């Protein structure tokens, strides 16, 4: 069977699939040429990340396809229901990138509260001539210990975020319509472990009582956080989105930052990817990364292992 890994696949996954008898083509095919390539090479399994879209035209026009594998968690770029109605199975690596995304949340959070995202811009420009001035500008940082982190979406990623927060001495508030409570295990290098039981609450409680809010929800129509939700938040709070573009109303976010309702934001996902709005890109209160939540060497290896194992199991014999 032929597999096209159109957005790449870590080497361990490629080797596992090849050892199981699959032919793996790691080729980047342009979206406009994808249907032709699949048909020309009789591709039966298509592996994608976020860059390749698999819409109904691909499903309709590629009769050889038997499976679509999303090498990650989000499935916004795949018409899942349509694919499955056409007999094409869709699989994901549901938990492989959770830790990497959670660590990125805190990379943004640590940077935000100590203004690293902005000072890293201004130090090369002004550090030699305005060192004392910059020192004064960035002298009002805060600590995370003792603060409250609100987590909207308490699945695997949200729970990994809670794990780091608790280890830092933060209080955790979480909301999720499908999760009533979760046991968070802090495991240490020497084999010791501590368990925390976190009961979820409603979104309004999380927004009103958190110093920082982080979003970890699947795709849904419309904004999860807009003017109404921002007004509920504490004055001077911060917000982070490493989930999906469109979760936050970016116009409302910029207005809140400019009015000092919110002091900072961290964004790894944007409404207009891959061309974020200039008002976002130029705002010195926003810490930004180009949608790299799962882009660590470790996460990609886990994703490749997870996906390859699912494919091998599905087509055994």
Secondary structure, DSSP 4 states (H G I P E B T S, - for coil): -EEEETT---HHHHHHHHHTT-EEE-----GGGHHHHHHHTT--EEEE-SSS-B-HHHHHH-TT--EEEESSS--TTB-HHHHHHTT-EEEE-SSTTHHHHHHHHHHHHHHHHTTHHHHHHHHHHHTTT-HHHHHHHT-----STT-EEEEE--SHHHHHHHHHHHHTT-EEEEE-TT-SEEEEEEE-TTS-EEEEEEE-B-HHHHHHH-SEEEE-----SS-SB-HHHHHHSPTTEEEEE-S-TTSB-HHHHHHHHHTTSEEEEEESS-TTTTS--HHHHT-TTEEE-SS-TT-SHHHHHHHHHHHHHHHHHHT--
